[in-house]
Amino acid sequence: MTARMRRAWAVLALPLISVLLSILVGSIVILVSEWLIAGQLKPQLAFAAYAALLKGSIGSFNAIVNTLTNAAPLTLAGLSVGLAFKAGLFNIGGQGQFLMGALGAVIAGVTFRESPPFIAIPAALVAGMVVGAFYGFIPGILKAATGAHEVVITIMLNFIAVQVLAGMVSGVLKVPASPQAVTLDVGNAALPIILGRNGHLGILYAVLMAVVYGWVLFRTTRGFEIRAAGANPDAARYAGISPRRIIVWTMTAAGLLTGLAGATEMLGVSHLMTASYNTTVGFDAIAVALLGRTNPLGIVIAALIFGGMRAAAPGMQIEAGVPADLVGVIQATILFFLVAGPVVQRVFRLKGAEAAIEATGTFTKTYGEAVSG
């Protein structure tokens, strides 16, 4: 085995094994569920379920478009989590940033719904990014100034976002005389369809943002500062890099990306918002970033895998009779095996394989005290 092949195996071993193990766990869940309900084992049911997943994700042109559409917000949110990981930060607030970005985009979209698209669309996208960035700035500045842990702050902000969204849609944004708490349609702020029936513009700029993500991290001074601070905060501080500035900048940029993901979902797919609107994209992004090893290409591929499963889940339920919730089980299991990387490495004797999260120093050691520099 050449050095290049060994390096590729070291990077891909844990993600590949995690996916395969999750498929195995999903098969067991299908078999056990059928046995408990119908009193019989049907091994062919698992094959039928996974065949339906493949067919619904890549089995036709429309299936591929649906996969790309579902992958777009996952790519943007995955880049957000990956960027924070590179700085040694844990952005668990993707859910709140996503919802607030979606809310900001809807507010701007409804405001400019009758304006020309070249005004309405940029205004709504920028609004989503700004609101998402602000929601990422909050935990960043609190950690930089007080040492408060970003995980604790972002989890609390997730709950706040849900309540703010429900209150806004049930109040000032509600359509007058409507029996349901729902906003107006975004009208001309909706993203144009560029592929198939529902392949919107967000597919293109999601890939573009992945390119920008890679360029910033590996071709700019700021990217070097982020990676240096994530690898060794003390050495970075000694080299003249300000950890406080990096924390605030990274969390703000991460919020911007997830806010853009929320705006993309709202302007490209939903076009309006309900008071009960919710999604798992913010949490799925953690698994996408880990499966993609925080690498821009890896994140895009991981987002396509997760997007394909999300797109094919309804068809699997119809064709194979397996509940669409199985997709959630598979995705959660992938995350479980990635986080339990050291155990998987020991069991499968993956001596040269890299962990899902690089063993880097983080700003976590500063919890409870102000960050210097």
Buried (B, 14 or more C-beta within 10 A) or exposed (E): EEEEEEEEBBBBBBBEBBBEBBBEBBBEBBBEBBEEEEEEEBEEBBEBBBBBBEBBBBBEEBBBBBBBBBBBBBBBBBBBBBBBBBBBBBBBBBBBBBBBBBBBBBBBBBBBBEBEBEEBBEBBBBBBBBBBBBBBBBBBBBBBEBBBBBBBBBBEBBEBBBEBBBEBBBEEBBBEEEEEBBBBBBBBBBBEBEBBEBBBBBBBBBBEBBEBBBEBBEEEEBBBBBBBBBBBBEEBBEEEBBBBBBBBBBBBBBBBBBBBBBBBBBBBBBBBBBBEBEBBBBBBBBBBBBBBBBBBEBBBBBBBBBBBBBBBBBBBBEBBBBBBEBBBBBBBBBBBBBBBBEEBBEEEEBEEBBBBBBEBBBBBEBBEEEBEB
